[in-house]
Amino acid sequence: MSTPDTAELLADAGSATLLPDTVDHVAVARLYGEPLFALPQDLYIPPDALEVFLEAFEGPLDLLLYLIRKQNFNILDIPMAAVTRQYLSYVDEIRSRNLELAAEYLLMAAMLIEIKSRMLLPPRKTAEGQEPEDPRAELVRRLLEYERIKLAAARLAEVPQFGRDFLKAQVYVELALTPRFPDVALADLQGAWADILKRARLVQHHKISREELSVREHMSIVLKKLQGRRFAPFEDLFDPARGVPVLVVTLIALLELAKETLVEVTQAEAYAPIYVRLAFMPAA
């Protein structure tokens, strides 16, 4: 019986390493739900995929102010050599990554180099008793003004803002509508009128006389009785002592007023007492 040579054993071991068994080995990852036992050889990661920005600057002045404050430099006596060197190193860094962003920083870099070169030159002669102008004066003025604005903006950002720190509470309240009383049924009106007639018969006089009654006059009388009153009971508008003819004319006058929408005949609920009120007075 022949035995396998060393090359065959190494080949078998290599194939077992490249193609691991799903039972004996653990997958390093899952791709779309499928186990992945080896990292792909063609995986591409962009160079700036893991780039971390520790500081974000809003412009050249912001970067320059950061370099000065971070190292506790006196803003009125800026060491131009150190600051310019640090500033240019930052500009070189962003030029290699974002050329458009570096463009606005290059102008400030040129200004720093100009100030540094002017400081190396002998100061210009001025009138007697006057100190020569410091090349850094304009830059210091701009930095101080920018710092004041930045601090003011930071204080404004701390003020609670609508939509960020709080929301406007909105409450919908249903306004109470004017109460609407149920309509008076004809049968209820007839029953109330029958009660008035019964009371009128109890106090009627047997003296027969001719009397001319005016509906318009009794309409005015009814309106006067309703003046200044929210509701008047239906019975209070009639005077049984004056007899049935006056009661009939008063009823006709009341119906005419209701027809002309000058008065309203209402009741709180079914079978409740009937009330009369002026139509142009608000209901309480």
Secondary structure, DSSP 8 states (H G I E B T S, - for coil): -----HHHHHHHHHHHHHS--TTTS--SEEETTEEE-S--TT----TTTT---S---SSHHHHHHHHHHHTT--TTS--HHHHHHHHHHHHHHHHTT-HHHHHHHHHHHHHHHHHHHHHHS------TT-----TTHHHHHHHHHHHHHHHHHHHHHHS--BTTTB----------------B--HHHHHHHHHHHHHHHHHT-----------HHHHHHHHHHHHTT-S-EEGGGG--GGG-HHHHHHHHHHHHHHHHTTSEEEE-SSTTS--EEEETTS---
